[in-house]
Amino acid sequence: MLDAQAGIQYEGETPPPPTDDDVMAIRVFNGLANGMGGLDWAGLPLLCAYHCVNDVEGLLHRLLVIKSHRKPDDADGSVVTDD
């Protein structure tokens, strides 16, 4: 699901559609993002209340998956520059 937006083509199958919980996790992740690669966890209770999240444990799992996800070309974690 995460690579579908990056134009990744699945071979022989279509990517699974995101569930409502996945979409909610992306919205909450975007709301918690601090712009420096981290999350502002202090806003989690507010966003959970705003989006009526009942399964906070499932949301936390999805947030950590999103946070730790790397694109296939960035899998080694190294930064490539054009210097």
Residue frames as qw, qx, qy, qz and C-alpha x, y, z in Angstrom:
[[0.000, 0.884, 0.467, 0.000, 0.00, 0.00, 0.00],
 [0.307, -0.801, 0.056, 0.511, 2.75, 2.46, 0.87],
 [0.342, -0.276, 0.566, 0.697, 4.62, 2.05, -2.40],
 [0.377, 0.602, 0.680, 0.179, 1.47, 2.30, -4.52],
 [0.079, 0.958, 0.141, -0.236, 1.70, 6.09, -4.41],
 [0.287, -0.668, 0.486, 0.485, 5.31, 5.93, -5.61],
 [0.601, 0.556, -0.350, -0.455, 4.31, 4.25, -8.88],
 [0.230, -0.312, 0.921, 0.014, 5.38, 0.72, -7.97],
 [0.731, 0.144, -0.371, -0.554, 3.80, -1.84, -10.28],
 [0.656, -0.239, 0.679, -0.228, 2.89, -5.21, -8.82],
 [0.239, 0.317, -0.812, -0.428, 3.74, -8.12, -11.05],
 [0.308, -0.143, -0.917, -0.208, 0.74, -10.31, -11.78],
 [0.272, -0.612, -0.717, 0.192, -1.55, -8.80, -9.17],
 [0.034, -0.770, -0.116, -0.627, -3.09, -5.52, -8.20],
 [0.168, 0.217, -0.616, 0.738, -2.06, -3.88, -4.94],
 [0.242, -0.538, -0.791, 0.164, -4.49, -4.37, -2.08],
 [0.091, -0.747, -0.190, -0.630, -6.74, -1.38, -1.46],
 [0.125, 0.223, -0.602, 0.757, -6.05, 0.42, 1.82],
 [0.310, -0.554, -0.768, 0.086, -8.50, -0.27, 4.62],
 [0.195, -0.887, -0.199, -0.369, -10.29, 2.51, 6.46],
 [0.696, -0.673, 0.026, 0.249, -7.85, 2.00, 9.34],
 [0.685, 0.037, 0.228, 0.691, -4.89, 2.42, 6.96],
 [0.171, 0.692, 0.268, 0.648, -6.30, 5.68, 5.60],
 [0.463, -0.865, -0.130, -0.140, -6.91, 6.93, 9.13],
 [0.770, -0.422, 0.090, 0.469, -3.34, 6.06, 10.14],
 [0.516, 0.323, 0.239, 0.756, -1.99, 8.05, 7.19],
 [0.107, -0.826, -0.226, -0.505, -4.11, 11.05, 8.19],
 [0.643, -0.763, -0.028, 0.068, -2.98, 10.84, 11.81],
 [0.768, -0.114, 0.147, 0.612, 0.65, 10.36, 10.72],
 [0.328, 0.555, 0.220, 0.732, 0.44, 13.50, 8.58],
 [0.337, -0.859, -0.155, -0.354, -1.05, 15.39, 11.52],
 [0.754, -0.622, 0.062, 0.202, 1.71, 14.25, 13.88],
 [0.759, 0.292, 0.060, 0.579, 4.60, 14.83, 11.45],
 [0.330, -0.820, -0.084, 0.459, 6.88, 17.59, 12.70],
 [0.462, 0.881, -0.096, -0.042, 8.63, 18.27, 9.39],
 [0.016, -0.752, 0.659, -0.028, 12.00, 16.92, 10.54],
 [0.532, 0.209, -0.813, -0.108, 11.29, 13.23, 10.07],
 [0.082, -0.041, -0.858, 0.505, 9.81, 12.73, 13.52],
 [0.340, -0.583, -0.635, -0.376, 6.38, 12.65, 15.07],
 [0.155, -0.357, 0.374, -0.842, 4.98, 14.97, 17.72],
 [0.358, -0.235, -0.903, 0.038, 3.50, 12.31, 19.99],
 [0.040, 0.231, 0.522, -0.820, 1.92, 14.93, 22.28],
 [0.437, 0.176, -0.177, -0.864, -0.75, 15.46, 19.61],
 [0.223, -0.032, -0.953, -0.203, -1.81, 11.80, 19.53],
 [0.064, 0.411, 0.801, -0.430, -4.65, 12.05, 22.08],
 [0.279, 0.520, 0.078, -0.803, -6.10, 15.09, 20.29],
 [0.358, 0.308, -0.636, -0.611, -5.99, 13.45, 16.86],
 [0.112, -0.136, -0.984, 0.025, -7.43, 10.20, 18.23],
 [0.168, 0.507, 0.611, -0.584, -10.35, 12.13, 19.70],
 [0.289, 0.508, -0.183, -0.791, -10.78, 14.24, 16.56],
 [0.420, 0.252, -0.725, -0.484, -10.85, 11.21, 14.24],
 [0.822, -0.202, 0.175, -0.502, -12.83, 9.04, 16.72],
 [0.502, 0.374, -0.779, 0.031, -10.13, 6.35, 16.84],
 [0.839, -0.412, 0.069, -0.349, -11.24, 3.38, 18.95],
 [0.969, -0.043, -0.007, 0.244, -8.32, 1.01, 18.28],
 [0.073, -0.945, 0.315, 0.043, -5.35, 3.04, 19.50],
 [0.646, -0.397, 0.616, 0.215, -3.05, -0.01, 19.65],
 [0.702, 0.422, 0.506, 0.269, -3.78, -0.82, 15.99],
 [0.256, 0.962, 0.030, 0.091, -3.22, 2.83, 15.09],
 [0.358, -0.802, 0.456, 0.147, 0.15, 2.84, 16.87],
 [0.731, -0.050, 0.616, 0.289, 1.19, -0.28, 14.97],
 [0.569, 0.690, 0.366, 0.258, 0.26, 1.34, 11.65],
 [0.003, -0.991, 0.136, 0.005, 2.03, 4.58, 12.58],
 [0.522, -0.598, 0.559, 0.239, 5.24, 2.69, 13.35],
 [0.717, 0.260, 0.569, 0.310, 5.00, 0.79, 10.04],
 [0.372, 0.893, 0.180, 0.181, 4.58, 4.08, 8.17],
 [0.236, -0.925, 0.287, 0.076, 7.43, 5.71, 10.12],
 [0.569, -0.452, 0.636, 0.259, 9.88, 2.85, 9.52],
 [0.773, 0.496, 0.387, 0.076, 8.94, 2.33, 5.86],
 [0.190, -0.582, 0.450, 0.650, 11.64, 2.99, 3.28],
 [0.700, 0.583, -0.135, -0.390, 11.17, 3.13, -0.46],
 [0.971, 0.070, 0.147, 0.172, 12.79, 0.17, -2.24],
 [0.599, 0.624, -0.141, 0.481, 15.51, 2.44, -3.65],
 [0.124, -0.737, 0.384, -0.542, 16.26, 3.80, -0.12],
 [0.907, -0.309, -0.262, -0.119, 16.31, 0.38, 1.56],
 [0.732, 0.091, -0.391, 0.550, 19.96, 0.64, 2.63],
 [0.400, -0.829, -0.305, 0.244, 19.23, 3.84, 4.55],
 [0.507, -0.227, 0.145, 0.819, 22.13, 5.73, 3.01],
 [0.233, 0.861, 0.177, -0.416, 21.74, 9.22, 1.68],
 [0.636, 0.226, 0.429, 0.600, 22.79, 9.75, -1.93],
 [0.049, 0.854, 0.065, -0.514, 23.80, 13.24, -3.00],
 [0.709, 0.641, 0.169, 0.241, 24.95, 14.66, -6.33],
 [0.288, -0.887, 0.256, 0.256, 28.19, 16.15, -4.95]]
